[in-house]
Amino acid sequence: MQKGTFISGDCSGSYMPKNLNSGLNDEDFNVDIRSIVVLNPVTIDYYNKVELENEFPQNINPPFIHKVYLVQEGQLFTADFTNTIISPSYLSVRNILEKGGSEGTFTGTFYGTLLTNIKEASGSDITSDAKRFISPAILEQLKSAPQVNTSKDLPLSQSGKCENCGKSQSGFLSGCSSLFWQLLMFCLFLLFLMWLFDRGCSSNNNSIVPIPCDTVFIHDTIFVPQEVPPKDTVRDELIVQDSIIELYLFDCKDNDGDRIDLYFNKKLIDKNVLLSNFDYKIYKVEAKKGQNEIIVKVRDFGQNACTVGVYIKDPEGNIIFERCKWITNTEPYKFDIIY
């Protein structure tokens, strides 16, 4: 199964709210996914996150998800995904009085793009939280099976449907296969209208009343970006309990040639790093006691700014820090690691 493959399926999992002051009905309600299990996933031709967001009022829309569990034909696999969305999603929440917060579970339909190779899971790969959503039979089978962690093709079937189609790919003008023909018919219709207008102009050259038949071409087109990059004035800080830090860097927007230099405690770790939202760079560094500083400096960027995605995992593989930053040449991104 190659990177970039589109996969979908019914899913369930758990989450932690990011903003404890917001409820499910608030616009700024945001969550961190703790675990997710996708049942009987299938490959699809394509999906559109924007249209899914507009179609369903409630969805979970992370830029990527690390360690998605895939259950297929009684076997368990794991993989990382990017450009992910769970839509529609159905959330439930419960308060944790002893911690002064809350946690919740969700179900829904998962859409994602493969970011890493699919691996066959072993018992040690499964977190205690994820076990709630995996059948006891599979868990028992993994206990007695030898420990494996090798890349393996997931026996996925090709789905006959995809988002924005609404029906199977059969028939001349049904489903996704009709899109090409619809576009072709629309272009032919536009050509027919242009022919009619041109014919009307040429047949009325002797008319006393002027007919607006001339075509005006506008060459100076100004493209205004939909997103204005915010100025980085906040210095992030993260407190860790383990000295070994696993840092992931990637392009959290478009693949447009963003390049950076990475420093840890004023020491150059890597230079001229090309960022991508399909292949993220992984660095392991050892923190000293007290304050440690990570600096990301821009070498080159594509469109408006360098868009750097950062996340850090704890020793158990859970994401404990996640950011998507706009960085300019004069404003490097800095954040502190307190050990």
Buried (B, 14 or more C-beta within 10 A) or exposed (E): BEBEBBBBBEBBBBBBBEEEEBEEEEEEBBBBBBBBBBBEBBBBBEBBBEEBEEEBEBBBBBBBBBBBBBBBEEBBBBBBBBBBBBBBBEBEBEEEEEEEEBBBBBBBBBBBBBBBBBBBBBBEBBBEBBBEBBEEEBBEBBEEBEEEEEEBEBEBEEBBBBBBBEEBBEEEEEBBBBBEEEEEEEEEEEEEEEEEBEEEBEEEEEEEEEEEEEEEEEEEEEEEEEEEBEEBEEEBEBEBEEEEBBBBBBBBBEBBBBBBBBBBBEEEBEEEBBBBBBBBBEBEBEBEEEEBEBBBBBBEBBBBBBBBBBBBBBEEEBBBBBBBBBBBEEBBBBBBBEB
